[in-house]
Amino acid sequence: MYVVVCYDVIDDRRRAKLHELLLGYGNPVQKSVFECQLSPAQIQTLQSRAKRYVRGHGESLRFYQLCRQCQARTWAEGTRLTEAEDERDYAV
């Protein structure tokens, strides 16, 4: 199943750990947005593991499951986000 995962975490340490976790499940397309191809069991596991990094007011974690038709209508411009040499920096 095609899943878009996005998050907004204020704390740098928790945000970095969540980003690292998500790298094991999908590809970053923006700093806090990942595209993943996951089974229903993987979605449940990831949700369970990821929710521990979202705590405070104003923080969020969202999973959007897209059907094949919706995925086919997805439009994107530009390149995917790739990790830069320095893990704190990002390159587009």
C-alpha positions as CSV (number, residue, x, y, z in Angstrom):
1,M,0.0,0.0,0.0
2,Y,1.3,3.5,-0.9
3,V,1.5,5.6,2.2
4,V,2.6,9.2,2.6
5,V,3.9,9.9,6.1
6,C,4.5,13.5,7.3
7,Y,5.4,14.9,10.7
8,D,6.1,18.1,12.6
9,V,8.2,17.5,15.7
10,I,9.6,20.5,17.6
11,D,12.4,18.8,19.6
12,D,15.5,18.3,17.5
13,R,16.5,15.0,19.1
14,R,13.1,13.3,18.7
15,R,12.7,14.7,15.2
16,A,16.1,13.2,14.2
17,K,15.1,9.8,15.7
18,L,11.8,9.8,13.9
19,H,13.5,10.8,10.6
20,E,16.0,7.9,11.1
21,L,13.1,5.5,11.8
22,L,11.3,6.5,8.7
23,L,14.4,6.0,6.5
24,G,14.0,2.3,7.2
25,Y,10.5,2.3,5.8
26,G,10.5,4.7,2.9
27,N,12.0,7.6,0.9
28,P,12.1,11.2,2.0
29,V,10.6,13.5,-0.5
30,Q,10.8,16.6,1.7
31,K,12.4,17.1,5.1
32,S,9.4,15.8,7.0
33,V,7.5,13.9,4.3
34,F,8.1,10.3,3.3
35,E,6.7,8.1,0.6
36,C,6.4,4.4,1.6
37,Q,5.3,1.2,0.1
38,L,4.1,-0.8,3.1
39,S,1.9,-3.8,4.0
40,P,-0.9,-3.3,6.5
41,A,1.2,-5.0,9.2
42,Q,4.2,-2.7,8.4
43,I,1.9,0.4,8.7
44,Q,0.7,-0.8,12.2
45,T,4.3,-1.4,13.3
46,L,5.5,1.9,12.0
47,Q,2.6,3.8,13.6
48,S,3.3,2.1,16.9
49,R,7.0,2.9,16.8
50,A,6.7,6.4,15.4
51,K,4.1,7.8,17.8
52,R,6.5,7.8,20.7
53,Y,8.4,10.7,19.1
54,V,5.3,13.0,18.9
55,R,4.5,14.5,22.3
56,G,3.8,18.1,22.6
57,H,1.2,20.6,21.6
58,G,1.7,21.7,18.0
59,E,3.4,18.4,17.0
60,S,1.8,15.9,14.6
61,L,2.3,12.6,12.8
62,R,0.1,11.8,9.8
63,F,-0.3,8.7,7.6
64,Y,-2.1,9.1,4.3
65,Q,-2.9,5.9,2.5
66,L,-3.5,6.4,-1.2
67,C,-5.2,3.9,-3.5
68,R,-3.7,3.1,-6.9
69,Q,-5.9,5.6,-8.7
70,C,-5.0,8.3,-6.3
71,Q,-1.3,7.4,-6.5
72,A,-1.5,7.5,-10.3
73,R,-3.0,11.1,-10.1
74,T,-0.2,12.3,-7.9
75,W,1.8,15.1,-9.4
76,A,5.3,16.1,-8.4
77,E,7.9,18.6,-9.6
78,G,11.6,18.6,-8.8
79,T,13.8,15.9,-7.3
80,R,13.4,13.8,-4.3
81,L,15.2,14.9,-1.1
82,T,18.5,13.1,-0.6
83,E,20.6,13.0,2.6
84,A,23.6,15.3,2.3
85,E,27.1,14.4,3.6
86,D,26.4,16.2,6.9
87,E,23.5,14.4,8.5
88,R,22.1,17.8,9.8
89,D,21.9,19.3,6.3
90,Y,19.7,18.3,3.4
91,A,20.1,18.7,-0.3
92,V,17.3,18.9,-2.9
